[in-house]
Amino acid sequence: MKAANRIILPGVGAFGDARKKLEELSLVEPIQELAASGKPFLGICLGMRALI
């Protein structure tokens, strides 16, 4: 994931389930770090809310 030039996190579904799955896969922190690094990031609807 760190080699990605940009990040797109789509968002369709239930917020709670999506956030839980991101946490189970240990993806919340890496995605937040990449987004904060200045790489282009597009969080669509739930995809953006799930990282707040």
N, CA, C and O atoms as a GROMACS GRO file, in nm:
protein
  208
    1MET      N    1   0.082  -0.119   0.000
    1MET     CA    2   0.000   0.000   0.000
    1MET      C    3   0.086   0.125   0.000
    1MET      O    4   0.046   0.227  -0.057
    2LYS      N    5   0.202   0.121   0.062
    2LYS     CA    6   0.286   0.241   0.068
    2LYS      C    7   0.340   0.282  -0.069
    2LYS      O    8   0.380   0.396  -0.089
    3ALA      N    9   0.340   0.189  -0.162
    3ALA     CA   10   0.388   0.219  -0.296
    3ALA      C   11   0.282   0.288  -0.381
    3ALA      O   12   0.309   0.330  -0.493
    4ALA      N   13   0.161   0.300  -0.328
    4ALA     CA   14   0.051   0.362  -0.404
    4ALA      C   15   0.080   0.509  -0.430
    4ALA      O   16   0.133   0.579  -0.344
    5ASN      N   17   0.045   0.554  -0.549
    5ASN     CA   18   0.060   0.695  -0.586
    5ASN      C   19  -0.060   0.778  -0.542
    5ASN      O   20  -0.049   0.899  -0.521
    6ARG      N   21  -0.174   0.712  -0.527
    6ARG     CA   22  -0.298   0.779  -0.486
    6ARG      C   23  -0.386   0.674  -0.419
    6ARG      O   24  -0.366   0.554  -0.436
    7ILE      N   25  -0.484   0.723  -0.344
    7ILE     CA   26  -0.572   0.633  -0.269
    7ILE      C   27  -0.716   0.668  -0.302
    7ILE      O   28  -0.755   0.784  -0.299
    8ILE      N   29  -0.796   0.566  -0.332
    8ILE     CA   30  -0.940   0.583  -0.350
    8ILE      C   31  -1.007   0.485  -0.255
    8ILE      O   32  -0.984   0.364  -0.263
    9LEU      N   33  -1.088   0.538  -0.166
    9LEU     CA   34  -1.161   0.454  -0.071
    9LEU      C   35  -1.310   0.475  -0.096
    9LEU      O   36  -1.368   0.573  -0.050
   10PRO      N   37  -1.373   0.380  -0.168
   10PRO     CA   38  -1.515   0.395  -0.199
   10PRO      C   39  -1.600   0.378  -0.074
   10PRO      O   40  -1.552   0.331   0.029
   11GLY      N   41  -1.724   0.415  -0.084
   11GLY     CA   42  -1.807   0.407   0.034
   11GLY      C   43  -1.951   0.376   0.008
   11GLY      O   44  -2.032   0.467  -0.011
   12VAL      N   45  -1.985   0.251   0.006
   12VAL     CA   46  -2.124   0.209  -0.004
   12VAL      C   47  -2.144   0.104   0.104
   12VAL      O   48  -2.067   0.008   0.112
   13GLY      N   49  -2.245   0.121   0.185
   13GLY     CA   50  -2.273   0.021   0.287
   13GLY      C   51  -2.298   0.083   0.422
   13GLY      O   52  -2.325   0.203   0.434
   14ALA      N   53  -2.290   0.001   0.523
   14ALA     CA   54  -2.316   0.044   0.660
   14ALA      C   55  -2.185   0.090   0.725
   14ALA      O   56  -2.085   0.019   0.722
   15PHE      N   57  -2.188   0.209   0.783
   15PHE     CA   58  -2.067   0.268   0.842
   15PHE      C   59  -2.003   0.175   0.945
   15PHE      O   60  -1.883   0.149   0.939
   16GLY      N   61  -2.080   0.126   1.038
   16GLY     CA   62  -2.027   0.042   1.145
   16GLY      C   63  -1.956  -0.082   1.093
   16GLY      O   64  -1.847  -0.116   1.138
   17ASP      N   65  -2.019  -0.149   0.997
   17ASP     CA   66  -1.959  -0.269   0.939
   17ASP      C   67  -1.832  -0.237   0.863
   17ASP      O   68  -1.733  -0.310   0.871
   18ALA      N   69  -1.834  -0.126   0.789
   18ALA     CA   70  -1.716  -0.088   0.711
   18ALA      C   71  -1.599  -0.054   0.803
   18ALA      O   72  -1.487  -0.099   0.780
   19ARG      N   73  -1.625   0.025   0.905
   19ARG     CA   74  -1.519   0.064   0.999
   19ARG      C   75  -1.463  -0.059   1.070
   19ARG      O   76  -1.342  -0.071   1.089
   20LYS      N   77  -1.551  -0.149   1.111
   20LYS     CA   78  -1.508  -0.271   1.180
   20LYS      C   79  -1.416  -0.354   1.090
   20LYS      O   80  -1.314  -0.406   1.136
   21LYS      N   81  -1.453  -0.367   0.963
   21LYS     CA   82  -1.371  -0.446   0.870
   21LYS      C   83  -1.236  -0.380   0.847
   21LYS      O   84  -1.134  -0.449   0.841
   22LEU      N   85  -1.233  -0.247   0.833
   22LEU     CA   86  -1.105  -0.177   0.818
   22LEU      C   87  -1.017  -0.201   0.941
   22LEU      O   88  -0.896  -0.219   0.928
   23GLU      N   89  -1.078  -0.200   1.059
   23GLU     CA   90  -1.002  -0.224   1.182
   23GLU      C   91  -0.953  -0.368   1.189
   23GLU      O   92  -0.839  -0.392   1.227
   24GLU      N   93  -1.039  -0.464   1.154
   24GLU     CA   94  -1.000  -0.606   1.154
   24GLU      C   95  -0.881  -0.630   1.061
   24GLU      O   96  -0.794  -0.712   1.091
   25LEU      N   97  -0.878  -0.560   0.951
   25LEU     CA   98  -0.770  -0.577   0.853
   25LEU      C   99  -0.650  -0.486   0.881
   25LEU      O  100  -0.555  -0.481   0.803
   26SER      N  101  -0.656  -0.413   0.993
   26SER     CA  102  -0.549  -0.320   1.032
   26SER      C  103  -0.519  -0.219   0.921
   26SER      O  104  -0.402  -0.192   0.890
   27LEU      N  105  -0.624  -0.164   0.862
   27LEU     CA  106  -0.607  -0.070   0.751
   27LEU      C  107  -0.633   0.075   0.789
   27LEU      O  108  -0.595   0.165   0.713
   28VAL      N  109  -0.695   0.102   0.902
   28VAL     CA  110  -0.730   0.239   0.936
   28VAL      C  111  -0.606   0.326   0.947
   28VAL      O  112  -0.596   0.429   0.880
   29GLU      N  113  -0.512   0.287   1.029
   29GLU     CA  114  -0.392   0.369   1.049
   29GLU      C  115  -0.309   0.385   0.922
   29GLU      O  116  -0.269   0.497   0.891
   30PRO      N  117  -0.281   0.277   0.848
   30PRO     CA  118  -0.204   0.297   0.723
   30PRO      C  119  -0.273   0.389   0.624
   30PRO      O  120  -0.206   0.470   0.558
   31ILE      N  121  -0.405   0.379   0.611
   31ILE     CA  122  -0.476   0.466   0.518
   31ILE      C  123  -0.471   0.611   0.566
   31ILE      O  124  -0.450   0.702   0.486
   32GLN      N  125  -0.488   0.632   0.697
   32GLN     CA  126  -0.481   0.768   0.752
   32GLN      C  127  -0.342   0.827   0.730
   32GLN      O  128  -0.329   0.944   0.695
   33GLU      N  129  -0.238   0.747   0.749
   33GLU     CA  130  -0.101   0.796   0.730
   33GLU      C  131  -0.076   0.833   0.584
   33GLU      O  132  -0.016   0.936   0.556
   34LEU      N  133  -0.122   0.748   0.493
   34LEU     CA  134  -0.103   0.778   0.351
   34LEU      C  135  -0.178   0.904   0.310
   34LEU      O  136  -0.127   0.986   0.235
   35ALA      N  137  -0.300   0.919   0.361
   35ALA     CA  138  -0.379   1.039   0.329
   35ALA      C  139  -0.311   1.164   0.385
   35ALA      O  140  -0.310   1.268   0.320
   36ALA      N  141  -0.254   1.154   0.505
   36ALA     CA  142  -0.187   1.268   0.567
   36ALA      C  143  -0.052   1.299   0.502
   36ALA      O  144   0.003   1.407   0.521
   37SER      N  145   0.001   1.203   0.427
   37SER     CA  146   0.133   1.222   0.367
   37SER      C  147   0.133   1.320   0.250
   37SER      O  148   0.238   1.362   0.202
   38GLY      N  149   0.013   1.356   0.205
   38GLY     CA  150   0.005   1.447   0.092
   38GLY      C  151  -0.024   1.377  -0.040
   38GLY      O  152  -0.043   1.444  -0.142
   39LYS      N  153  -0.028   1.244  -0.039
   39LYS     CA  154  -0.066   1.173  -0.161
   39LYS      C  155  -0.212   1.202  -0.189
   39LYS      O  156  -0.291   1.218  -0.096
   40PRO      N  157  -0.250   1.207  -0.316
   40PRO     CA  158  -0.390   1.230  -0.348
   40PRO      C  159  -0.480   1.124  -0.284
   40PRO      O  160  -0.452   1.005  -0.294
   41PHE      N  161  -0.585   1.169  -0.220
   41PHE     CA  162  -0.678   1.080  -0.150
   41PHE      C  163  -0.820   1.118  -0.185
   41PHE      O  164  -0.858   1.234  -0.176
   42LEU      N  165  -0.900   1.020  -0.226
   42LEU     CA  166  -1.040   1.040  -0.254
   42LEU      C  167  -1.120   0.942  -0.169
   42LEU      O  168  -1.120   0.822  -0.195
   43GLY      N  169  -1.189   0.995  -0.068
   43GLY     CA  170  -1.278   0.914   0.014
   43GLY      C  171  -1.420   0.946  -0.027
   43GLY      O  172  -1.465   1.060  -0.011
   44ILE      N  173  -1.490   0.849  -0.078
   44ILE     CA  174  -1.625   0.871  -0.129
   44ILE      C  175  -1.726   0.834  -0.021
   44ILE      O  176  -1.736   0.718   0.020
   45CYS      N  177  -1.800   0.932   0.024
   45CYS     CA  178  -1.907   0.915   0.120
   45CYS      C  179  -1.858   0.838   0.244
   45CYS      O  180  -1.778   0.890   0.320
   46LEU      N  181  -1.904   0.718   0.263
   46LEU     CA  182  -1.865   0.638   0.378
   46LEU      C  183  -1.712   0.620   0.382
   46LEU      O  184  -1.654   0.612   0.490
   47GLY      N  185  -1.649   0.613   0.266
   47GLY     CA  186  -1.504   0.596   0.260
   47GLY      C  187  -1.428   0.708   0.328
   47GLY      O  188  -1.319   0.686   0.382
   48MET      N  189  -1.483   0.827   0.328
   48MET     CA  190  -1.420   0.940   0.397
   48MET      C  191  -1.456   0.939   0.545
   48MET      O  192  -1.370   0.959   0.630
   49ARG      N  193  -1.582   0.915   0.575
   49ARG     CA  194  -1.628   0.915   0.713
   49ARG      C  195  -1.562   0.805   0.796
   49ARG      O  196  -1.540   0.823   0.916
   50ALA      N  197  -1.530   0.694   0.736
   50ALA     CA  198  -1.473   0.580   0.808
   50ALA      C  199  -1.335   0.610   0.864
   50ALA      O  200  -1.288   0.539   0.952
   51LEU      N  201  -1.270   0.714   0.815
   51LEU     CA  202  -1.134   0.745   0.860
   51LEU      C  203  -1.128   0.858   0.959
   51LEU      O  204  -1.020   0.893   1.007
   52ILE      N  205  -1.241   0.916   0.992
   52ILE     CA  206  -1.242   1.029   1.086
   52ILE      C  207  -1.239   0.977   1.228
   52ILE      O  208  -1.239   1.055   1.323
   0.00000   0.00000   0.00000
